[in-house]
Amino acid sequence: MDTIEELVTLVGDGALLGLPTGTGDYSAVSMEAARALVRRGVRNLDIVCVPGGGMDVDMLIGAGCVASIQAGVISLGEYGAAPRYVAAQREGRIKVKESTCPAIEAALTAGERGIPFMPVRGIIGSDVVRLRSDEWKVGTNPFEPHDPILFVPAIRPDVALIHAPLADRAGNLWIGRNGHTRVLTHAAAFTIATFENWYDGNLFDDERMRAGVLPAQYVRASVHVPHATWPMRFGEIHAEDSANLRRYAKAAATQEGFDAYLQEFVFNERKVA
Amino acid sequence: MSDRLLFITTLTRLLEGRRHVFVGGGSAAAATASLLQRALSGDRLQITMLGDKRYLFLSNDYSEIFNCAATGRYDAFFMGGGQIDGGGNVNLIGIGDHPTLKVRWPGSRGTPLIYMMIENTILFLEEHTRRVLVPRVDYISAPGTSEPGVYHPGGPVALVTPRCVFSFDRKRARFTLETLNPGHSLEEVNEHTGFDFDVAPNLGETPGPGLPLLELLRDRVLDELSVIYPQYTETLRNEVDAAIAAQRQAA
């Protein structure tokens, strides 16, 4: 595909959308695609954060694109709480499916394996279990009847949306050792991606690259957009734009400020170096 | 003696004899204590620390941390919380009626698994008030103890605050006040703690760092720490220098 606008047509209204973390060395958020989704005015997304959400999620919520969200954590990290998320849940405009990182990972692991559920250690006794009692079950270990254990149903996102460091002409993406992204993209019906650079040759030809490849069979479409993570960090490739993130955190404290930010940086696509 | 140095000294002491500590992101005091205990142990203490590539040996990503926790590879962990109650329960969710919380915190992260799996978790708070130390948390992100039969090898061993140090007895699900920080009193701790706790019969004062520990901190830890926490290290360095000068003068 050639344009970001075409790419995001693959995210339909009401889709279960899987998004990767924006944290640290493992960040893989395609902010460029999130902005395109806001411009298109996508509605009623059910979002699963793998396993945490940041500015991308806050922006989609603030723009009215989101019906429900599940995550282990949602915040702007050093820049504070995710203000549009906090406001939307308080006003009941989104459904929060309380969760925890290992439960999301276990549910996606079940999803990628085509099995209906996965047991996961711990968590029993946490109110997260009570708040998810409509879906999660505490059962017993079938091999050890005195061992209660939590079962979470599989999650199979309709679409996973990521930013990848590399793509080759055969449609393979390179995601590195990023396990959360791997399980997300394997569990999803398909993946769409922006990517940073072209790779010369086939990624499968180099044994050193092979372990980090997301094979083309998982990838529906990708678009070459360098630095699509802006203003968020992209692993060790791009640092975050702290001035813009600070500005977002401040602006998004009110709906008016948030709308002004969108006008400037999403609808008019102004970038600040 | 600065409050911060005392805090670090206590966290360092609580890591004595541990094999492998997991340190989350954004906790400079925990990072300092871990590096200091590693230096004290002749580099025997292993550290897995978010945010620092030199101490993040993962073949996968952060998801591997949950696996390592669940298989007992870590035996120490530092954790804070929005609220902590007398049963060692920790709230990272918020306050109010779910799903429309009036106070919404970022979320439980991996703590519902990690806190239950890692032995010797050290709870630490930078605020010791009835706002944080409550009779009963509004939501349990991660429980301090479980009903019999629930697999729960981990749990808290201590709670360190700016006023004092508590130990935690997992069988009784109860904190015991072990030491008071210099200049703080039992009355004051009672006044600012929302839950009931026991008081050690030999209630003493929280020991501060001796000269060798301060010198080790200065010579072995600060440069390494400054890579991830540059601003924190700069102010800590001044406090360490001042404490070393004061102890030399006293001697």
Interface residues (C-beta under 8 A of the other chain):
Chain A: T21 T23 G24 D25 Y26 P51 G52 A71 G72 V73 I74 S75 E78 A81 A82 Y85 V86 Q89 R90 E91 G92 K95 V96 E98 S99 T100 C101 P102 A103 E105 V120 R121 G122 I123 I124 G125 S126 D127 V128 L131 H146 D147 P148 I149 R177 N178 G179 H180 V183
Chain B: G25 G26 L50 G51 K53 L56 L58 S59 N60 D61 Y62 S63 E64 F66 A70 I93 H98 P99 T100 L101 K102 R104 W105 P106 G107 S108 R109 G110 T111 P112 L113 I114 Y115 M116 M117 Y139 I140 S141 A142 P143 S146 E147 G149 V150 Y151 H152
